[in-house]
C-alpha cells in the first residue's frame, strides 16, 4: 500500500510537469516575442506606413495626371467645335473612345483606392497602363487637329 501511495505521488508529479512545462514554454515564447517587438518598435508598422505612403503618393500623382488629361480633353473638344467637318467627324469618334477609356480608368482608380497590399501592385500597373494609353490616344487626336 505504501508503494501505491509513492507510485501515485510520482505519477501526479510527473503529470504536473508534463502539463506545466508546455504552458511555461508558451508563456516564455510570448514574453520573448514581446521583447523582440520592443527591440524593434514599429517594425511591421513601418512597413505598413511605407506602403500607405507609397500608395497615397501614387494615387495623388495619378489623380494629377488624370486631371490634366481631363482638362486637355475638354479643351480639345472645345477646339473641335471650330474645326472643319472632316476633322470633327474623325476626332469625334476618337474622343468618344478616349472618354470610354477614361470611364474605365475611373473604375480602376476606385479599385486602386480599395486595394490592399496583396492586390495593390497589380491594380497600380493597370492604372499606369491605362493612363499611358489615354495619353497616347489623346496625343494622336490632338496631333490630327
N, C-alpha and C positions, 0 to 999 in steps of 0.2 A: 504494500500500500504506500509505503514511504517512497518507493521507486516511481509509482504512478504520479505522485504529487510533484516530484522533481521533474519527471518527464513532462507533465502538463505545464509546469513553470518554464521549462526550457522552450517548449513549443510556443507558449504565449510570448515569451521574449523574442523568439525567432520571428514570429508573425508580426510583432510590433516593429521590428527592424525592417522587415520586408515591406511593410506598408508605409513606414515612416521615411525611409531613405528616398524613394521616388518623390515624395512630397517636398522634402528638403532640397533635393536637386532641382526640382522645378522652380521652387522659390529662389534658389541661388541663381539660376539662369535668368530669371526675371529681374533680379537685382542687378546682375551683370549687364543685361540689356539696357536697363535704365542708366547705368553708369556710362555705357558707350554712347547713349543718346546725349547725356550731359557733356561728355567729352567733345562731341561733335554737334553742338547745338545748331538746329536748323538744317541739318544735312539733307533731309528729304524736303523740308520746306523750301530750302534754297533752290532745289531742282524745280519744284512746283512754281516758285516765284519766277525763275528764269523762263520757264515755259509760258507762264501767263504774260510776262513782259514781251517775249518774242511774239506771242500770238496777238497781243494788243498792238504792237508796233506794226506787224504785217497788216492787220485789219485797218489801221489808220492809213498806211501807205496805199493799200488797195482802194479804200474809200476816196482818197485824194485823187488817184489816177482815174477812177470811175467818174468822179465828179467833174474832172477836167474834160474827160471824153463826152460826158453828157452835155456839158456847156458847148463844146465844139460841134457836137452833132446838132444841137439846137440852132447854132449859128449857121451851120451848113444848110440846114433845112430852110432857114430864112433866106439864104442866098439863092436857093433853088427856086424860090418864088419868082425871082427876077431872071432866071436862066431861060435859055431857049427851050422850045418844046421837046426836041430830041434829047438834050441833056437832062431835062426834067424827067422824062419817062424812064430813061436808063437809071438815073440816080434814085428815083423814087422807089423802085423795086429793091435796089441795093440798100437803101436806107431802111426799108421795111425789114430786110434780113438782119441789118445791124440792130434794130430795135428788138427783134426776136432774140438775138444773142444777148442783148443787154438784159432782157427779162430773165433769161436762163442764168445769167451771171448774178442777178439779184437773188435768185433762189440759192445759188451756190454760196453767196455771202451769208445767207441765213444759216446754211449748213455749217459754214466755217465758224460762225459765232457760237453755234450749239455744239460743235465738235469737241471731243475730249482728246486727251494726249495720244490715244491709240490711233484715232482716225484723222487727226488734225493735219498731219503732213500730206496725206493723200488728198484731202479736200483743198489744202493750200496749193498743191501742184495743179489741181484742176482750175482753181481760181486764177492762178498765174497764167495758165494756158488760155483760159477764156479772155482774160484782159488782153493778152498778146494778139489773139485772133480779132478781137474787137478793134484794137488799134490798127492792125493791118488792114482790116476791112474799111475802116474809116479813112485811112490814108489813100487807099485805092479810089474811093468815091471822091475824096477831096481833089486828088490829082486829075481826075477826069473833068472836073468842072472848071 
